[in-house]
């Protein structure tokens, strides 16, 4: 899936050792389907050559405002007007200062100054020494460029090229790519506060063993990412999975169904949309053993007594805010057969306006899926696709229903 197919991205490089990461970012942007025009400052060319960036982008690199290859000699106008986004990575302290002051001494700052503010977003991925990043002048300049309409993607934390450790590293190429993709998505959920559950739960039998399921959490994490891309403020309550938290999403980690229930009830009061994508265990051992259960030589398994876990979706759907429509609830049903019948029955039983069904266990752990959306009026089939594509379609369907369409 090429998430930037048809998009034109200007990738700007200013001076800094983080230029080595820009090569990988360029490769990722191209692989995502974007047409990438690289624009480099004179300082950037001290760290990585235009030849390298041309080889990766497949286009001649712009390094001067006097580029004679432009028929009208206006590279700063042409490339800025054609772009769907301008991404500067790395954005040095000096480059940010120039942008804050409205200076246009080089092609890159000139291009930024000439861009159509309302149509072409400017995304900055700062990279500098931790002291430079923390300096009041830099922070003033960052605040000014944000006030002028730029988006500062933030910085990473860790070991720097100088040997010091702290804030100021450029974000990883994969993180920047995720932000670029997010900024070309329509803001369908702007102003909404979305709460998502994802992954399995783990119900302890003893300190070593427990009951869980095959849910990977990938669908729930994709929904959280898609909702954030659509402009929502997103909180993700995640069971025990090893997945990277989507950019801009606040994550709460839990283990058991009871912990997930408690976390959801603590967060749901401020939510406007609740998506219960987690595969929550229906039952748990009534009394987990304090020590590992050992074989006693009898050949008989230990006798376990189970109690029912709280029903998270039904509880949330019964809240007054959900009943009144202030909180829109979406449930999930993973079924092994008769998907439509089970989905319709579960939607009615849980009392939710929208139920999303999928066939398992074949899709567990996969990066693709197919979904069936069931509400009181219609059934919408989302054919097989990558889970992030399905998540974006689901977000669009939720937004459509929130608008009453």
WOURRA-V572551 format. One record per helix or strand of 3 or more residues. SS is the DSSP state (alpha for helix, beta for strand). FROM is the first residue (numbers start at 1). TO is the last residue. If there is no record, write none. Layout:
((SS:FROM:TO) (SS:FROM:TO))
This chain:
((beta:8:13) (alpha:19:31) (beta:35:40) (alpha:44:46) (alpha:50:57) (alpha:75:82) (beta:85:91) (alpha:93:101) (alpha:107:114) (beta:121:126) (alpha:130:134) (alpha:136:147) (beta:156:159) (beta:165:169) (alpha:173:183) (beta:193:198) (alpha:218:229) (beta:233:238) (beta:250:253) (alpha:257:270) (beta:273:276) (beta:283:285) (beta:306:308) (alpha:312:317) (alpha:320:324) (beta:328:335) (alpha:339:350) (beta:354:359) (beta:368:374) (beta:379:386) (alpha:387:402))
